[in-house]
Each structure stands twice: as C-alpha cells, then as structure tokens.
Amino acid sequence: MKPSDIRIDDVSFSYEDFRYRTPIKFGGTALDRVTLLNVTCRVTTRGGKSSAGFGSMPLSNVWAFPSRTLTYDQTLAAMRALSERIAKLTASCKDLGHPIDLTWSLEPEYIKAAAAVDVALALPEKIPVLATLVCASPFDAALHDACGKVHGLNCYHTYSPEFMNHDLEHYFGAEFKGESLDRYVRRAPQRRMPLYHLVGALDPLEHADVVKPVADGLPETLEEWIPFNGLTHIKIKLNGDDLAWDVERVVRVNRVAERGQDQRGVTTWHYSLDFNEKCGNVGYLIEFLRQVQAQTPAGFERIQYIEQPTRRDLKADRTNVMHEASRLRPVVIDEALIDLESLLLARAMGYTGAALKACKGQSQSLLLAAAAQKFGMFLCVQDLTCPGASLIHSAGLAAHVPGVAAIEANSRQYVPIANEPWVERFPGIFRVTDGTMATGELTGVGLSAVP
C-alpha cells in the first residue's frame, strides 16, 4: 500500500447535448448529434489531502451499442441508465488504491450493472461490454485527473512504482513479471503530433459535391480542409458492402489530395481506412486493396493502416483471419478490443495493430498499450468525435504512448460549438494550421483539461 493511494469521497455527473453542424455516416447510420457524459469525482489520500477530478466522454451509442432492434433513443437511454448505476457503484467504493486498481476492481461490478439494466429495461439485446466501458470511462478519467491534482502532478507522472502498488504481472500474468507501467508510458508528451482528418462517407470531396452548403465559415469539402488545416493525414470512411464505391472513394480522395498537396508543395502524406466492421469477409478487403493498388499505386502506398474491417465479435468470426491482409498493410483491432483476451485473440487471427481509445478508459488504454508494445504491435489512438475535455484526454493519451502514429480529432469538423470554451485555453489543440497538434501543451496537473 502507498501513502499516495486515494479513496473516493463523492461522485456527481451531468449530460450535455449538441447537434452536429453536418452529419457523419457511421456504421451505415447518419449521425447528427452527441450526448456528453461529464463526471466530477472527489478523492482523499491516506494522508488526508483532498481534490476533485473531472472526466468527460461522448456516449456514442451508435458506435458502442449498435442495434437492429433498438432505436437511437432506446440505446442512449440504456447507456444513461447504466451510467447512473456506475455513478452509484463508484461512489460506494471504499477501497484505497491507485486509480487503475480502483477501476480494475470496479469493472466487473459495472458489467453486472449492465446486466441489471438489461433486465430493468427489458432490453431485447444485452448492453455490450464496449458500451459499458464507454459509460465508465469518464468516471475512470475523473479518478486519474483527481489523483494527479491531489498530488500536484500531471497524471502521467503517477504510473511509476512510486505510486502504483502492482507491476504488470498483477493484471496480465507472469509474462509481465517485474515490469512497471511507466516503462511503456512517456512522462512528457510528444511536442507535436500529426492530425488525422476524417472524410466521412457523406462528406463532399470537392465543390461540385456540395448539395446543401452549411455556410458557417468553416471548410465544407476535403479540398478546402487540406489547406485550412495543413493536412498530412486523412482517414477515409468506407462502406464495406459496395466494392466499386469503396475503391472509387479512395481513388477520388487521392485525386483531390494530390491536387491540394501539389498546390502546397507537399510530397508526403498518409491515409487510414475505416470500414466500421462492414466488410462481409476478409476476401472483400483483400480484393479491395488489390483494386486500389491497381487503380492508384501512389494512393495505395499512402495507406498507413486499416481499422477493424470485419465484425467485432472475433470469437464468432474466427474464419476471417487477417494474416494475408496484414502483409499488405497493418490491420488494427478496434471495436473488438475490450481486454487482454481480445488483444491476444486478435494477434492469433493476424491483426498486427491495436487502436486505443480514451472512451474505453484511461486505465484500460494504458494497460493494453503496454501489452501491445510488448508484443510489437502497431499502435494508434482513435477518436470518438471527442470535443472539449474528452479531446484533451484523447490527445494526451496519444502523446504519452510511444509509437502512436497520429491523433484523430473529428469534433472540429462535426461539433465545433462544443469546443468553443476550450479554444483559448488550448490553442495548439483546437487550432490546427500545419497539420499537427501542439500536444506539448498538455503538461498541466491531472489530465491537463481542467485547472
């Protein structure tokens, strides 16, 4: 036990709702709104010092709780009901420990709470573990934030044996014996990191594609965003069930990007591809890559990685192994990544990378980042269209995990109104002109977001 251990004294939460300036097509659904879950948690150390921490995360029920039988409002209501139970469970925790240990012990109770909500609401589908992690993530973030603040430190200085009671063997077994978490985490953030810009399936690429202008002063097409933000990294959303459309989409994005980058004098840039699990099988992905390579060799070479192309239930989808596809480009596990077991299964199935997300929790993200690094996997940190404090959290995670390629930050495109209170405090995060974020700004106490 450590004198730095904290005890949870009080938990409170609230919601914020925002409309998108333009919809994003997500897993076949056009999404036009977001609900943020904001959490404040007060803690006290063994020595009697107290402080409050803050965490925030979009509930993103379309991504975390996709359903063919429940409506948007029904899945959101289920996640809100679960969040309320998580708040009570977190507030009732009497343990003392590091935030990672507190969340580690609480997570099984959170999953039981999800099952209780299933029954209470008579849901025809169970709340997924992923949705439970999303609901729990701002509570976990608030604990890490409070821990850093009560000690007057950035939270990334609290992952050493000085503060943690266990090495990684405690969480992952004998293979990690004697290894501390801080071995896999930077104490100081990277000074700058490239920004990944999202091109949604509904987003216009050039002026001729604009049907109904937003006319709010922000760019409306990819050709406008490239010089506006100085983009060098572009994420392309694809359908996964229309091969000709998907191939042509990449070809067109590359054509527009080449024109825009040529005007800027830029010769090197990158793409990531996201099918949102919609590929029916790995054969679709391989044929897609072959056609892209044939139609735009330069565009193919710019593909940095591919996000989980087939469905997230890996145990039920064992035939869709990624060995052949991963030889062409890194394929990362995303929606399926919920614990070490899923990471190990993904490796066995040929996935060569892992997508970390702040919405799955600071504790889990750091632990799985350590495991992925030990296994030599490609790493990226992905967005959940996180605005405000949740973007600070996500950017901080990306900047402190070695090997992460770039930062996604979609809120500046889809819900900039939610960022407005944060722009002046973190201009290097919320104002991008050279294609990078100034993550070196993220050195404040806690998670850096709230003074």
C-alpha positions as CSV (number, residue, x, y, z in Angstrom):
1,M,0.0,0.0,0.0
2,K,1.2,3.5,-0.8
3,P,0.7,6.8,1.0
4,S,-0.4,8.2,-2.4
5,D,-3.4,5.9,-2.5
6,I,-6.7,7.6,-2.9
7,R,-10.2,6.9,-1.6
8,I,-13.4,8.0,-3.5
9,D,-15.4,10.5,-1.4
10,D,-18.1,11.8,-3.8
11,V,-19.2,11.4,-7.4
12,S,-21.5,13.6,-9.5
13,F,-22.4,13.7,-13.2
14,S,-24.3,15.6,-15.8
15,Y,-25.1,15.5,-19.5
16,E,-24.6,17.9,-22.4
17,D,-26.3,17.6,-25.8
18,F,-25.0,19.0,-29.0
19,R,-26.1,18.9,-32.7
20,Y,-23.6,18.3,-35.4
21,R,-23.0,21.0,-38.0
22,T,-23.1,18.3,-40.6
23,P,-24.0,14.6,-40.2
24,I,-21.4,11.8,-40.2
25,K,-22.2,8.4,-41.6
26,F,-21.3,5.8,-39.0
27,G,-21.7,2.1,-39.5
28,G,-24.4,2.7,-42.0
29,T,-26.2,5.3,-39.8
30,A,-26.2,9.1,-40.4
31,L,-25.5,10.6,-37.0
32,D,-26.3,14.2,-36.3
33,R,-26.0,14.6,-32.5
34,V,-23.9,13.8,-29.5
35,T,-24.5,13.4,-25.7
36,L,-21.6,14.1,-23.4
37,L,-21.4,12.4,-20.0
38,N,-19.5,14.7,-17.6
39,V,-18.2,13.4,-14.3
40,T,-16.7,15.0,-11.2
41,C,-15.1,12.8,-8.6
42,R,-13.6,14.0,-5.2
43,V,-10.9,11.9,-3.6
44,T,-8.8,11.9,-0.5
45,T,-5.3,10.4,0.1
46,R,-4.3,8.3,3.1
47,G,-2.7,11.4,4.5
48,G,-6.0,13.4,4.3
49,K,-5.3,15.6,1.2
50,S,-8.4,16.1,-1.0
51,S,-9.0,17.2,-4.6
52,A,-11.6,16.8,-7.3
53,G,-11.1,15.4,-10.8
54,F,-13.1,15.8,-14.0
55,G,-13.8,13.4,-16.8
56,S,-15.9,13.7,-20.0
57,M,-16.8,11.4,-22.9
58,P,-19.4,11.2,-25.7
59,L,-21.7,8.2,-25.0
60,S,-21.6,7.5,-28.8
61,N,-24.3,4.8,-28.5
62,V,-24.4,4.2,-32.3
63,W,-20.8,3.0,-32.1
64,A,-20.8,1.4,-28.7
65,F,-24.3,-0.2,-28.8
66,P,-25.2,-0.8,-32.4
67,S,-28.6,-2.4,-32.7
68,R,-31.0,-3.6,-35.4
69,T,-34.0,-3.8,-33.0
70,L,-33.5,-0.8,-30.7
71,T,-33.7,2.9,-31.7
72,Y,-31.1,5.6,-31.1
73,D,-33.2,6.9,-28.2
74,Q,-33.5,3.4,-26.7
75,T,-29.8,2.6,-26.8
76,L,-29.0,6.1,-25.5
77,A,-31.5,5.7,-22.6
78,A,-30.0,2.3,-21.7
79,M,-26.5,3.8,-21.6
80,R,-27.7,6.7,-19.5
81,A,-29.4,4.3,-17.1
82,L,-26.2,2.3,-16.8
83,S,-24.2,5.5,-16.2
84,E,-26.4,6.3,-13.3
85,R,-25.7,2.9,-11.8
86,I,-22.0,3.2,-12.4
87,A,-22.0,6.5,-10.6
88,K,-23.6,4.9,-7.5
89,L,-21.1,1.9,-7.6
90,T,-18.2,4.3,-8.0
91,A,-19.3,6.5,-5.1
92,S,-19.9,3.5,-2.8
93,C,-16.4,2.1,-3.4
94,K,-14.5,2.2,-0.1
95,D,-11.2,0.8,-1.3
96,L,-7.9,2.8,-1.2
97,G,-5.6,2.5,-4.1
98,H,-4.3,3.8,-7.4
99,P,-7.0,4.8,-10.0
100,I,-6.0,1.8,-12.1
101,D,-6.6,-0.5,-9.2
102,L,-9.9,1.1,-8.2
103,T,-11.2,0.8,-11.8
104,W,-9.8,-2.7,-12.1
105,S,-11.9,-3.8,-9.1
106,L,-15.0,-1.9,-10.1
107,E,-15.1,-3.0,-13.8
108,P,-16.7,-6.4,-13.0
109,E,-19.4,-4.6,-11.0
110,Y,-20.0,-2.3,-13.9
111,I,-20.6,-5.3,-16.1
112,K,-23.0,-6.8,-13.6
113,A,-24.8,-3.4,-13.5
114,A,-25.2,-3.5,-17.3
115,A,-26.9,-6.9,-16.9
116,A,-29.2,-5.4,-14.3
117,V,-30.2,-2.6,-16.7
118,D,-30.9,-5.2,-19.4
119,V,-33.5,-6.7,-17.0
120,A,-34.8,-3.5,-15.7
121,L,-35.5,-2.1,-19.1
122,A,-36.5,-5.4,-20.6
123,L,-34.0,-4.9,-23.4
124,P,-34.2,-7.4,-26.3
125,E,-30.4,-7.1,-26.7
126,K,-27.8,-7.0,-24.0
127,I,-25.8,-3.9,-23.4
128,P,-22.4,-4.7,-24.9
129,V,-19.2,-4.7,-22.8
130,L,-17.9,-2.0,-25.1
131,A,-20.9,0.3,-24.2
132,T,-20.2,-0.4,-20.5
133,L,-16.6,0.7,-20.9
134,V,-17.7,3.9,-22.6
135,C,-20.1,4.7,-19.8
136,A,-17.4,4.0,-17.2
137,S,-14.7,5.9,-19.0
138,P,-15.4,9.5,-17.7
139,F,-15.6,8.1,-14.1
140,D,-12.2,6.5,-14.6
141,A,-10.8,9.7,-16.2
142,A,-12.1,11.7,-13.2
143,L,-10.2,9.4,-10.9
144,H,-6.9,9.8,-12.8
145,D,-7.5,13.5,-13.0
146,A,-8.2,13.8,-9.3
147,C,-5.1,11.6,-8.4
148,G,-2.8,13.9,-10.4
149,K,-4.4,17.0,-8.9
150,V,-4.2,15.8,-5.3
151,H,-0.5,15.2,-5.7
152,G,0.1,18.3,-7.8
153,L,1.3,16.3,-10.8
154,N,0.4,15.5,-14.3
155,C,-1.3,12.1,-14.1
156,Y,1.3,10.6,-16.5
157,H,3.8,11.1,-13.6
158,T,1.8,8.7,-11.4
159,Y,2.3,5.4,-13.3
160,S,5.6,4.5,-11.7
161,P,6.3,2.1,-8.7
162,E,6.3,5.2,-6.5
163,F,2.5,5.4,-6.9
164,M,1.4,2.0,-8.2
165,N,1.0,-0.9,-5.9
166,H,1.5,-3.6,-8.6
167,D,3.6,-4.3,-11.6
168,L,2.0,-5.5,-14.8
169,E,2.1,-9.2,-13.7
170,H,-0.8,-8.4,-11.4
171,Y,-3.0,-7.5,-14.4
172,F,-1.6,-9.7,-17.2
173,G,0.2,-12.6,-15.7
174,A,3.8,-14.0,-15.4
175,E,4.9,-12.8,-18.8
176,F,4.9,-9.2,-17.4
177,K,6.6,-10.0,-14.1
178,G,8.7,-7.2,-12.8
179,E,7.6,-4.7,-15.5
180,S,6.2,-1.4,-14.3
181,L,3.6,0.6,-16.3
182,D,5.9,3.6,-16.6
183,R,8.2,1.6,-18.8
184,Y,5.6,1.9,-21.6
185,V,4.4,5.4,-20.9
186,R,6.1,8.7,-21.6
187,R,6.3,11.1,-18.7
188,A,6.3,14.1,-21.0
189,P,4.1,14.3,-24.0
190,Q,5.4,14.4,-27.6
191,R,5.8,18.1,-28.5
192,R,3.7,17.8,-31.7
193,M,1.7,15.1,-33.4
194,P,0.1,14.8,-36.8
195,L,-3.7,15.3,-37.0
196,Y,-5.8,12.7,-38.8
197,H,-8.7,14.4,-40.6
198,L,-11.9,12.3,-41.2
199,V,-13.5,12.0,-44.6
200,G,-16.9,10.5,-43.8
201,A,-18.9,8.6,-46.4
202,L,-21.3,11.6,-46.7
203,D,-18.6,14.3,-46.8
204,P,-18.1,16.2,-50.1
205,L,-14.6,16.0,-51.5
206,E,-14.8,19.0,-53.8
207,H,-17.1,21.9,-54.6
208,A,-19.1,20.0,-57.1
209,D,-20.1,17.5,-54.4
210,V,-21.7,20.1,-52.2
211,V,-25.5,19.8,-52.3
212,K,-26.6,21.9,-49.4
213,P,-23.9,24.3,-48.1
214,V,-23.6,24.7,-44.3
215,A,-22.3,28.3,-44.9
216,D,-20.9,28.7,-41.4
217,G,-17.4,29.9,-42.4
218,L,-15.7,26.5,-41.9
219,P,-14.5,24.3,-44.8
220,E,-17.1,22.1,-46.4
221,T,-15.0,19.9,-48.6
222,L,-11.8,17.9,-48.4
223,E,-10.2,20.3,-50.9
224,E,-10.9,23.2,-48.5
225,W,-9.9,21.3,-45.3
226,I,-6.4,20.4,-46.7
227,P,-5.0,24.0,-46.9
228,F,-7.2,25.2,-43.9
229,N,-5.5,22.7,-41.5
230,G,-2.4,21.9,-43.5
231,L,-3.4,18.2,-43.5
232,T,-0.9,15.4,-44.0
233,H,-3.1,12.5,-42.6
234,I,-6.5,11.7,-43.9
235,K,-8.9,9.0,-42.6
236,I,-11.3,7.6,-45.1
237,K,-14.6,6.1,-44.1
238,L,-15.8,3.3,-46.4
239,N,-19.0,1.2,-46.7
240,G,-17.6,-2.3,-46.8
241,D,-20.6,-3.6,-48.8
242,D,-20.0,-1.9,-52.1
243,L,-16.6,-2.7,-53.6
244,A,-16.8,-0.4,-56.6
245,W,-17.9,2.5,-54.4
246,D,-15.2,1.9,-51.8
247,V,-12.4,1.6,-54.4
248,E,-13.6,4.7,-56.3
249,R,-13.9,6.6,-53.0
250,V,-10.2,6.1,-52.3
251,V,-9.3,6.9,-55.8
252,R,-11.2,10.2,-55.7
253,V,-9.8,11.1,-52.2
254,N,-6.3,10.5,-53.5
255,R,-7.0,12.6,-56.6
256,V,-8.3,15.5,-54.6
257,A,-5.5,15.2,-52.1
258,E,-2.8,15.1,-54.8
259,R,-4.2,18.3,-56.3
260,G,-4.3,20.0,-53.0
261,Q,-0.9,18.8,-51.8
262,D,0.7,19.8,-55.1
263,Q,-0.5,23.3,-54.6
264,R,1.0,23.3,-51.2
265,G,4.3,21.8,-52.3
266,V,3.7,18.7,-50.0
267,T,5.1,15.4,-51.2
268,T,4.4,13.0,-48.3
269,W,1.0,12.3,-46.7
270,H,-0.9,9.3,-45.4
271,Y,-4.3,7.6,-45.3
272,S,-6.1,5.3,-42.9
273,L,-9.1,3.3,-43.9
274,D,-12.1,2.6,-41.8
275,F,-14.9,0.1,-42.8
276,N,-16.6,0.2,-39.4
277,E,-16.7,-3.7,-39.4
278,K,-18.9,-3.7,-42.6
279,C,-16.8,-6.0,-44.7
280,G,-18.6,-9.3,-45.1
281,N,-15.3,-11.2,-45.1
282,V,-11.6,-10.7,-45.4
283,G,-11.7,-11.6,-49.0
284,Y,-13.6,-8.4,-49.7
285,L,-10.8,-6.4,-48.0
286,I,-8.0,-8.2,-50.0
287,E,-9.8,-7.6,-53.3
288,F,-10.4,-4.0,-52.4
289,L,-6.7,-3.5,-51.6
290,R,-5.7,-5.2,-54.9
291,Q,-8.0,-2.9,-56.9
292,V,-6.9,0.2,-55.1
293,Q,-3.3,-0.7,-55.8
294,A,-4.0,-1.3,-59.5
295,Q,-6.0,1.9,-59.9
296,T,-3.9,4.3,-57.8
297,P,-0.5,2.8,-56.9
298,A,0.6,6.0,-55.2
299,G,-2.7,6.2,-53.2
300,F,-2.1,2.6,-52.1
301,E,1.4,3.4,-50.9
302,R,-0.1,6.2,-48.7
303,I,-2.3,3.8,-46.7
304,Q,-0.8,3.7,-43.2
305,Y,-3.2,1.2,-41.6
306,I,-6.7,-0.3,-41.8
307,E,-9.2,-0.3,-38.9
308,Q,-11.1,-3.4,-38.0
309,P,-12.7,-4.3,-41.3
310,T,-15.0,-7.2,-40.2
311,R,-17.3,-7.6,-37.3
312,R,-16.2,-7.1,-33.7
313,D,-17.2,-10.5,-32.3
314,L,-13.9,-12.2,-33.0
315,K,-14.8,-15.4,-31.2
316,A,-17.8,-15.8,-33.6
317,D,-15.8,-14.7,-36.6
318,R,-12.7,-16.9,-36.4
319,T,-12.7,-17.7,-40.1
320,N,-11.9,-14.0,-41.0
321,V,-8.2,-14.1,-40.2
322,M,-6.2,-11.1,-41.3
323,H,-2.8,-12.7,-42.0
324,E,-2.8,-12.1,-45.7
325,A,-4.3,-8.6,-45.4
326,S,-1.8,-7.6,-42.7
327,R,1.0,-8.5,-45.1
328,L,-0.3,-5.7,-47.3
329,R,-1.0,-3.1,-44.6
330,P,-1.3,-3.1,-40.8
331,V,-4.8,-4.2,-39.7
332,V,-5.7,-2.9,-36.3
333,I,-8.3,-4.2,-33.8
334,D,-10.7,-1.5,-32.7
335,E,-14.3,-2.3,-31.6
336,A,-13.3,-5.8,-30.6
337,L,-10.6,-4.6,-28.2
338,I,-12.1,-4.7,-24.7
339,D,-9.4,-6.6,-22.7
340,L,-6.2,-8.6,-22.9
341,E,-8.0,-11.7,-24.1
342,S,-9.4,-9.9,-27.1
343,L,-6.0,-8.5,-27.9
344,L,-4.4,-12.0,-27.8
345,L,-7.2,-13.4,-29.9
346,A,-6.7,-10.6,-32.5
347,R,-3.0,-11.3,-32.7
348,A,-3.7,-15.0,-33.3
349,M,-6.1,-14.0,-36.0
350,G,-3.5,-11.9,-37.8
351,Y,-4.2,-8.4,-36.6
352,T,-0.9,-6.6,-36.4
353,G,-2.1,-3.4,-34.6
354,A,-4.3,-2.1,-31.8
355,A,-6.5,1.1,-31.7
356,L,-6.5,2.7,-28.3
357,K,-9.4,4.9,-27.3
358,A,-9.9,7.1,-24.3
359,C,-13.6,6.1,-24.3
360,K,-12.6,2.6,-23.2
361,G,-11.0,4.1,-20.1
362,Q,-7.6,5.7,-19.2
363,S,-6.8,2.6,-17.1
364,Q,-7.6,0.0,-19.7
365,S,-6.0,2.1,-22.5
366,L,-2.7,2.4,-20.7
367,L,-2.6,-1.3,-19.7
368,L,-3.4,-2.5,-23.2
369,A,-0.9,0.0,-24.6
370,A,1.8,-1.7,-22.5
371,A,0.8,-5.2,-23.7
372,A,0.6,-4.1,-27.4
373,Q,4.0,-2.5,-27.2
374,K,5.5,-5.7,-25.6
375,F,4.0,-7.7,-28.5
376,G,5.5,-5.3,-31.1
377,M,2.1,-4.2,-32.4
378,F,1.3,-1.1,-34.5
379,L,-0.5,1.5,-32.3
380,C,-2.9,4.3,-33.0
381,V,-5.2,6.3,-30.8
382,Q,-8.6,6.9,-32.3
383,D,-11.3,9.5,-31.8
384,L,-14.9,9.2,-30.8
385,T,-15.6,12.7,-32.2
386,C,-14.5,13.9,-28.8
387,P,-14.9,17.6,-28.0
388,G,-13.5,19.7,-25.3
389,A,-12.2,17.9,-22.2
390,S,-12.6,14.5,-23.9
391,L,-10.4,15.6,-26.8
392,I,-7.8,16.8,-24.3
393,H,-8.0,13.4,-22.7
394,S,-7.6,11.6,-26.0
395,A,-4.8,13.8,-27.3
396,G,-2.9,13.3,-24.0
397,L,-3.2,9.5,-24.3
398,A,-1.9,9.7,-27.9
399,A,1.0,12.0,-26.9
400,H,2.1,9.8,-24.0
401,V,2.0,6.3,-25.6
402,P,5.2,5.6,-27.5
403,G,4.7,4.6,-31.1
404,V,1.3,6.1,-31.7
405,A,1.2,7.4,-35.3
406,A,-1.1,10.4,-35.1
407,I,-4.2,12.0,-33.4
408,E,-7.8,11.9,-34.7
409,A,-9.9,14.9,-33.8
410,N,-13.2,14.9,-35.6
411,S,-15.1,17.4,-33.3
412,R,-13.6,20.4,-35.1
413,Q,-15.4,19.2,-38.2
414,Y,-18.7,18.0,-36.8
415,V,-19.4,19.7,-33.5
416,P,-17.1,22.7,-33.2
417,I,-19.6,24.5,-31.0
418,A,-18.7,22.1,-28.1
419,N,-15.0,23.1,-28.5
420,E,-15.6,26.8,-28.2
421,P,-15.0,27.1,-24.4
422,W,-11.6,25.3,-24.8
423,V,-10.0,27.1,-27.8
424,E,-8.3,29.9,-25.9
425,R,-7.0,27.6,-23.2
426,F,-5.5,25.1,-25.6
427,P,-5.0,26.9,-28.9
428,G,-2.4,24.3,-30.1
429,I,-5.0,21.5,-29.7
430,F,-8.1,23.3,-31.1
431,R,-6.5,25.5,-33.8
432,V,-4.6,23.4,-36.4
433,T,-2.7,25.1,-39.3
434,D,0.3,23.0,-40.1
435,G,-1.3,19.5,-39.9
436,T,-0.2,18.9,-36.3
437,M,-1.4,19.4,-32.8
438,A,0.7,21.1,-30.2
439,T,0.5,18.2,-27.7
440,G,3.4,19.7,-25.7
441,E,0.8,22.0,-24.2
442,L,-0.6,19.0,-22.2
443,T,1.5,19.3,-19.1
444,G,-1.0,20.6,-16.5
445,V,-1.9,18.7,-13.4
446,G,-4.2,15.7,-13.7
447,L,-5.3,15.1,-17.3
448,S,-4.5,18.7,-18.1
449,A,-8.0,19.7,-19.1
450,V,-9.4,21.5,-16.0
451,P,-7.3,23.8,-13.8
